């Protein structure tokens, strides 16, 4: 009787094949420093789990029958990430190795009549994307959902000022019933921070303060590489408290010299003194709030996302100067522009699904989140003027 391989050896073998490419049993034995019997048993277990396939023999191995090579079967299943907003819904699909294979952007759910129709619209968008990718529902191993609001650890929306109809609703459970797979739900700004840490600008640091400056100011916080939720799942819902002059109920940013941020910043670029003064006051207040957060958390990096994050000369550069004045201590906390842009929350949802439901995704225990590989941008879109997004997480 063959002795089953320990789960740790199975996981190490799977990780090696997933992250480093095809290998023979002998290759795995040498690389992992394990006995041949242990590796053979692990390969058998991975085959039973449907995670590996036989790969073509490597060229140049000399005469004789080549040893069998095994490859991780990334196409054995799919993981889905969804970012739900009132202005847009983004759906991305990744294979089991973390490579994004398809992404789609749909109109948001603002015009849907009630909570049920909003959820139905999101589910329809997910089904459309799966159909475009020619992936049957049965192949979906897990789904990650990013949405605006306070979400508890089980995926229930505690409160949402953006989609109030979903307050108190277990959105994850409803989606789970449709797709018959585990669903991981969390706040969109928190998951945007996760994306920047996993595949964006903050990959090398574990204590990150992510600030989304959009219609509102919202925060996602990572400590020790993990998103900080807080005992009431409200960590980061701080915009209307830490930044003076915002709407007391929603943290909404209002502008006096223009209807939108794009208009205000455009007028300032054209030499409008009042618009520039309003931006200066906004940057001062933003720096004051960030300084309070920095001295509370002491992060290694501040990441600025949202619609104004690309405004270097008008926002980020003066913000760096003001923050240094407010802190006035012998250290500097770097401020970086978010790299993932509007796609951050959807990719963060993907990471969340891989991390929260790894055993369901792979059928074995102990596999870490893969390196998520986004689809390449074609570079055809011209950069837009800095402006606020239509919705904020």
N, C-alpha and C positions, 0 to 999 in steps of 0.2 A: 504494500500500500504506500502511495506517495504521500509524504508529509506536506501539508499545506505550508506555503511560505508565510512568514509573519507579515502583518499588514504594513509594517514600516519598510520592509524589503520590497514589497509589491509597489508601494508608493515611490520609493527611490528609483526603482526601475522604470516606472511610468514617467516620472519627472525627467529622467535622463533621455528617454525616447521622445517625449513631447518637446523638450526644450533644446535638445542637442542633435536630433535627427536619428535616422535608422542606425541599427547596430546589430551585431551578432551576439549570441550568448557569450562568446569569448570576450568580445569587446566590453560588454556590460560587466563581466566578471573582473576584468582588469581595471576598468574605470571606477567601479564602485567598491573595489576591494572586498568582494564577497566570494563565497565558494560557488563553484559551478552548479552544484545541486540547488543551492538557494536561488540562483538566478533562473535556472530551468523551471523551478516550481513557480517563481514569480511570473515568468513569461506565460506559463500555462494559465495562471490566474487572470492575467491581463487578456489573454485570448478568450477565456470564458466570459469576461466582462465586456467583450466586444470592443476593446480599446486599441488593439493592435492588429495589423495585417502583415502579411509577408511582403517584404520589399524586394525589388530586383537585386540580384547579386552585384557586388561592387566590381568594377573593372580592374584588371591588373592584379588579380589575386593569385595568378600562377595556374599551373595545370591541376587537374583533379576536380572533383566535385566541390563547388563552392559551399561554404557554410551558409545556413539560412540567416537572412537578415530580417529584422522586424522593424516596422515603422508604426508610430503612433497614428491612429486613425482619427484625424481631426474632424472628418466628415461624418462620424458616427452619430453626431447629435448637434444641437444648436442651442445657444443661449441668447436671450433677447433683452435689450435694454430700451426703456421707454421714458421719455421726458414729456410730461403732460403740462401744458400751459394754456391760458385762455387765448393767446395769439397764435400758438403753433403747438403741434404734437410731433415729436421726433421719435422714430423707431429705428433701432439698429439691430442687426443680427450678426453674431460671431460664431465661428466654429469652436470646437472644444479646445483648440490651441490658442484661442484668444484673438484670432485674425477676424476683423470685421469684413463680412462678405457683402453686405448690402445695408444701405441706410436710406430712409425716406423721411421727408418733412411734409406734414399735412396742415391744413388750416386748423386753428385752435378750436376750443370748445365754447368760446364766448357766446355764440349765437344759439347754442342748444337750450331748449326750454327749461329743463330741470336736471336734477342730479342723475336720474336714470338715463336720460338721453345723452348726457355728457359722457357717461361711462360707456354707453353703447357706441358712441362715435369713436372713442379710443379703441375699443375692441375691434371695430371695423377697420381702423387704420392698421392695427396689428395683423389682422387677417389678410389685408391687402398686401402688406409687406412680405408676409410669409408666402403668399401666393406668387408674388413677383420673384421671390427667391426659390420657388419650387420646393419649399420645405413643408412637409405635412406636419400637422399639429403634434402627431405622435413622436416626432423627432425632437421636439422642444424639451430640453431637460430642466430649464429654470428660466424665470423672468424677473428682471429688476425694474422697479417703477420709481421714478422721481416725480414728485408732485409738490405744489405749493401748500405749505401748512405744517402744523405740528403733528408728527406721526409717532405713535407709540412703537415699542419694540416688536409688537406683533403685526404691525401694518395697518392699524386702525387710525383714521384721521381724527385727532382730538379736536383740532380747530383749524379753520382756513379762512382768512379774510379774502382770498382770491377766488376760491371755489367754496363758498359757504354751504352750498347744498350737500357737500360731502362731509361736513363736520359730524363726527360720531359714527361714520360709516367705515366698515371694514372693507376697503377697496381691494386689498390683497385677496381676501376670501372670494369676492365676486369674480375676480380675474382667474383665480385658481380653479373655480368651478368650470369655467369655459375652456381653459387650456389643459386642465388635468396635470399640472406640474407645480412644483413649489414656486412661490412668488415672494420676493423681498421688496418691501416698500420703505421709502424714507424721504425726508425733506430734500428738495431739489438743490438748495444751496449747499447743504451738507454733502450731498453726493457730488456736486461740482468740485468741492474741496478734495474729495476722495480721488476724483479723476486727475486733478492737478498734481496730487501726490503720487499717484500710480503711474501716470504716463505724461504728465505735463511739466510745468516749470519747477515744481517742488519735489522732484523725485529724490533728491539727495538729503532732504531734511524731514524730520518726523514731527516737529512741533510747528504747525502752520496755522496762521490766522488768515482765512480767506474772506474777503469782503466783496460782496456784489453790490455795485453802485448802479442801480437801474431806476425804475420808477420809485422804488424804495431802496433803503440801505439794509442789507441782510448779511448775516455772518455764518460761516461754517468754520468749525474749529477742530483741528486734529492735534491730539496729544499722544506722543509715543507711537505715531503712525496710525492711530485709530481715531475715528470720529468721536468727538465728545457729545453725548446725548443729554446728559444730566438726568437727575432722578425723575423729572417730569417731562423728559424728552424735549425740552424747550431751549436747550443750550444754543446760543446763537441768535435767538429771536430778540435782538437787542437794539435794532436800528432806531426805534422811536424813543429809546431811553438814553442811549449813549451819545446821540447826535442831536444837538439842539436845533430847533426851528423846523422839525419835521411834524407831519400830522400825528396827533397824539394817539389816535386809534390804530392807524395803519402804517405809520412811518413813511407816509408819502412825501416825496420831494416836490415842492412847488417852486415855480420860477416867476419872478416879477417882471423881468424885461423881455419875456418871450413865452410862447405857449409850451414849448418843448426845450429840452437841453440842446438839441441840434440848432434851434433858432437862437438861443442865448449864446452858445459858443460861436455860431456863425457871425452874429453881430459883433462879438468881441474881436474876432479875427478881422472884421471890416473896420475896426477902429472905434466902435461904440464904447465910450467910457463907462456909461452906466452898466452895460452888460459885463464889462471887464470887472467892474467893482463888485457886481453880484457874484461872479465866479471867484473872485478873491475871497469874499466872505464865506462862500461855500467851502473852498479849500481850507480856510482857517478852521471852520467848524469841524470839517472832516478830520483834519489833523488832530484837533483837540480830542475828538472821540476815539480816534485810533490810539492816541497816546495813553488814554485811560485804559484801553484794552491791552496795550503792550505792557504797561506796568503791572497789570493784573495777571497776565498769562505768561509774559516773557517768551514770545515765540522766536523761532529761528528765522522765520521769513513771513512777510506779509504779501499776500497775493491779491491783486485787485482785478476783479472780473466785472461783468456787467457791461452795459452799453457805453460807459465812459472810459473804460479801461484803456482804450487805444489812444486817448488824448494825451500824448506825452507832454508836449510843450505847454498845454493849457491846464493839465491836471496832475499827471504823475510827477513831473519835474518840480513844480512848486510844492506839491504835497510832500516830497522828500525833504525839501528845505524847511517847511513849516514843522514837520514832525521832529526833525532834529532840534529845532528851537524849543519845542514843547517838552521833549524828554530831557535834554540838557544833561546827559550822562555820558561817560567815556565809552560808549559802544553805539554801534549803528545797526538797526534792524533793516535789512534790505527790503525794499518794496519792488515787487516784480509784477509785470503785466501777465495776466492769465494767458496761457498758451492755447487752451482748448476752445475758448470763445463760447459761442452759443451752443456748441455740441458737448460742453462739459458735463452737464447733468445726465444726459443719455449715456455717456461713456461711464460716468460714475455709477449709474444704475446697473450697468453691465458688470462692473467690478463687484458691486454689492451682491449681485446674484451669484457670481462665481464663489465669492467668499462665504456667503451665508448658507449656500446649499451645495457645497463642494461634493459631498458624498452622493447626493442625488444626481449631480451633473456627471460624475465619473463612475459611479457604481462601486467605488472603493474609497477607503478613508485615507486622509493625510495629504492630499494634493493641494498645493498652494495655488493662489490665483495666477493664471498665466500672464505673460506680458501682453497686454492688449495692443493690437496693431490697428490703428484707424485706417480708413480708406484714404489714399493720397488725394490732396486737393489739386485740381488742374490749374489753379492760379488764374483762371479767366475772369473771376469777379474782381472788379475794381474796389479798392478800399472805400468804405462809406465814411461820411462825416461822423464824428462822434455824436451819438444820440442815445437816448434811453430806449431800452427794449419796451415792447408793448405790455409786457407783464413782468412781474418780479416774483421770484420764488418766495 
